[in-house]
């Protein structure tokens, strides 16, 4: 799963299965800002409200099949 820092937009890759069910607060290695990451709840309204408060919401990546 790829996500970016909401402050400096540095990108990071973390497997979704390695993220805990509860929220985590990593610190960006580039700018030093701490931010919150959560897995998507499945409810678009709740997820949007959290994103508007500055939380990074991670969704499962859809598998791409070759055509």
PECORNOR-V404519 format. One line per field, one symbol per residue. ss: DSSP state (h for helix, s for strand, l for the rest). psi: psi as a letter, one per 20 degrees, with the letter a starting at -180 (. if undefined). Layout:
ss=???
psi=???
This chain:
ss=lsssllllllsssllhhhlllllssssllllllssssssllllhhhhhhhhhlllssslllllllll
psi=pprqpigikpqqppphiiprhrqqnrpphgijpprppqqqiiohgggghghhjjpoppqppppppq.
